[in-house]
Amino acid sequence: MKMLLLMLMLLSTPKADKPPHIAVTIQNTTTNTVNIGLAYYDASNNFLGSGSHSVAANASATDTQTFVAYKVVVTVISGSCTTLDFWDSSYTYDGGCASNVGGVSGGTFYASSYINYVLLVNNRGCR
């Protein structure tokens, strides 16, 4: 009887909603390792937090934060690429692109109502 009561209590306990967050998957399609820094800001330009990832050639890494951000400032800490292209994970929202034949050192990108984003690091130009 106690076991049945416990099971009923567990099943009826409301589930907490997943907290707001932003996740950026860095997809490196270059032939070298890149070290990418990400700084997050709200709509009033207040700093929210940051992350950095070393991403091997033709690999990816995901940076997940526990807040919603409006602006993402990306810095290429080491390695080289000619393009940083920022999209939502379904490639419907274009958050911006920084591209230069001589290489890019970073860029500022904008988030929308989406949660999951993709930062394409490549040497092919904007999508």
C-alpha positions in Angstrom: 0.0 0.0 0.0 2.8 2.4 0.9 4.5 1.6 -2.4 1.4 2.3 -4.4 0.9 5.6 -2.6 4.5 6.6 -3.2 4.2 5.8 -6.9 1.0 7.9 -7.2 2.8 10.8 -5.5 5.7 10.6 -7.9 3.4 10.5 -10.9 1.3 13.4 -9.8 4.3 15.7 -8.9 4.4 18.5 -11.4 7.5 18.6 -13.6 9.5 21.7 -13.6 9.9 23.4 -17.0 13.3 23.3 -18.5 15.0 26.6 -17.6 15.7 29.1 -20.4 18.9 28.6 -22.1 21.0 29.2 -25.3 23.1 26.5 -27.0 25.6 27.2 -29.7 27.1 24.3 -31.7 30.4 25.2 -33.3 30.9 23.3 -36.5 34.4 23.5 -37.7 34.8 22.5 -41.4 38.3 23.8 -41.8 41.4 21.6 -41.9 42.8 23.0 -38.7 41.8 23.2 -35.0 40.2 26.5 -33.9 39.8 27.8 -30.4 36.5 29.8 -30.3 35.4 32.2 -27.5 31.8 33.1 -27.0 30.5 36.1 -24.9 26.8 36.5 -24.3 24.8 39.7 -23.8 21.2 40.6 -23.2 19.2 43.2 -25.2 20.6 46.0 -22.9 24.1 45.0 -23.7 24.7 43.6 -20.2 27.3 40.8 -20.1 25.6 37.4 -19.2 28.5 34.9 -19.4 31.0 33.3 -21.7 32.4 30.0 -22.9 35.3 28.8 -25.1 35.9 25.6 -27.0 38.8 24.1 -28.9 37.3 22.4 -31.9 39.3 20.0 -34.1 39.2 20.0 -37.9 35.9 18.7 -39.2 34.4 18.4 -35.7 31.9 20.2 -33.5 31.4 21.3 -29.9 28.4 22.7 -28.1 28.4 25.6 -25.7 25.2 25.6 -23.5 24.4 28.4 -21.1 21.5 28.7 -18.6 20.2 32.1 -19.8 18.6 33.5 -22.8 21.0 35.8 -24.8 20.3 38.5 -27.4 23.8 39.0 -28.7 26.7 36.6 -29.1 30.2 38.0 -29.6 32.5 35.4 -31.1 36.3 35.6 -31.0 38.7 33.3 -32.9 41.3 32.8 -30.1 43.6 30.6 -32.2 43.5 28.8 -35.5 42.3 30.4 -38.6 39.2 30.6 -40.8 37.7 33.0 -43.3 34.0 32.7 -42.3 31.9 32.7 -39.1 28.2 32.1 -40.1 25.5 32.1 -37.3 22.2 30.3 -37.8 19.5 28.7 -35.8 19.7 24.9 -35.8 17.1 24.5 -38.5 18.8 27.1 -40.8 15.8 29.3 -41.0 17.0 32.3 -39.0 20.2 34.0 -40.1 21.9 35.7 -37.1 24.7 37.2 -39.2 28.0 36.3 -41.0 31.5 37.6 -40.8 33.7 36.7 -43.8 37.1 37.9 -45.1 39.4 36.2 -47.6 42.3 37.1 -45.3 40.7 35.5 -42.3 38.3 36.7 -39.6 39.2 37.3 -35.9 35.6 37.3 -34.7 32.1 38.7 -35.2 28.9 39.9 -33.4 25.8 37.8 -34.0 22.2 38.1 -32.9 19.9 35.5 -31.4 16.1 35.5 -31.9 13.4 33.4 -30.2 15.3 30.2 -30.9 17.2 28.2 -28.3 19.7 26.2 -30.4 22.1 27.8 -32.8 24.9 26.7 -35.1 28.1 28.6 -35.7 29.6 27.5 -39.0 33.4 27.9 -39.0 34.7 27.5 -42.5 36.8 28.7 -45.4 34.0 28.8 -48.0 32.1 32.0 -47.3 28.6 32.8 -46.0 25.8 30.3 -46.4 
